[in-house]
């Protein structure tokens, strides 16, 4: 008999997502509208989420997608249909919602195997206005979101676990085996913020990442701050920054497989010169990797992240970026995102800047944001404004 998480567990999960993860840890408020984006296979969690939203006095707006239709869409859609954007519809959605909970779940990890990468990226690019509207609303403090995982048999099979073992990682990572998971998250975030504050106090101008087959330099950029513990992702143990993309030079070897757009990329490797990817290879999925990087500004860095092995409760490869970019293990992880930057990494008033200002500061803007993960042992050295150097991360943990 296949494993099924109990209603009690799913209710606890939903409570964390609705009453903690959203609104910067404050949870939803009465009268707000919460978009729930859930696929067919995760319906049990949708029921728990709807209940939690209603109990909070908010209004659920459900986007329930059936499984197994994506392949047919890409097989039959023309270029015009792939590029279609329902502008009035999506603008209305963004205007209406105050929060979004999106649940990652898959009934077939390889549904899009064999689909031309350019078709997938064409559909992705069509959604840029929607993403820009959401980002602007979030920057104004009027919108929040969170992302979480619902384990399925297909997801467990892909990484060689039973479904119960897969859920054990979810339960452990999200503190669902605690009496009050939200309180545990608050305690963890206090520790994360302490480290984040120490990083910000260093006034660093460059970062040097050294690991096997990796020698990468990043310019931190002006008016930057580290981020983490915002509730955007459950779970999230990382601390990250959106650097000035123009100062990225060197190369980085990633170790963890990447599942993206229904396809698999293994052993991705990137070289940068003056902020731009000049070489991208992979032992599997190289075509997808290069199609993705060919999207406007997806050949530039949007995020640099570190996870301390002492914070993370994730110990196994899950085949889902949400978890794999937060894995602890022996050496924690580094991940680098190509594509869009996080504008809340800016220390000033986000609303006061024009698009030209963001460009001048080196915040990348793209429809793509793809995290690629390395778990190899690495040393990260910060060059400070006074010219001195300080190792901020080594042997899988922060050293500040």
Secondary structure, 3 states (H helix, E strand, C coil): CCCCCCHHHHHHHHHHHHHHHCHHHCCCCCCCEEEEEEEHHHHHHHHHHHHHHHHCCCEEEEEEECCCCHHHHHHHCCHHHHCCCCHHHHHHHHHHCCEEEEEECCCCCCCCCCCCHHHHHHHHHHCHHHHHHHHHHHHCCCCEEEEEECCCHHHHHHCCCCHHHHHHHHHHHCCCCCCCHHHHHHHHHHHHHHHHHHHHHCCEEEEEEEECCEEEEEECCCCECCECCCCCECCCCEEEECCEEEEEEEEEECCCCEEECCEEEECCEEEEECCEEEEEECCECHHHHHHHHHCCCCCCEEEEEEECCCCCCCCCCCCCHHHHCCCCCCCCEEEEEEECCCHHHECCCHHHCCHHHHHHHCCCCCCCEEEEEECCCEEEEEEECCCCEEEEEECCEECC
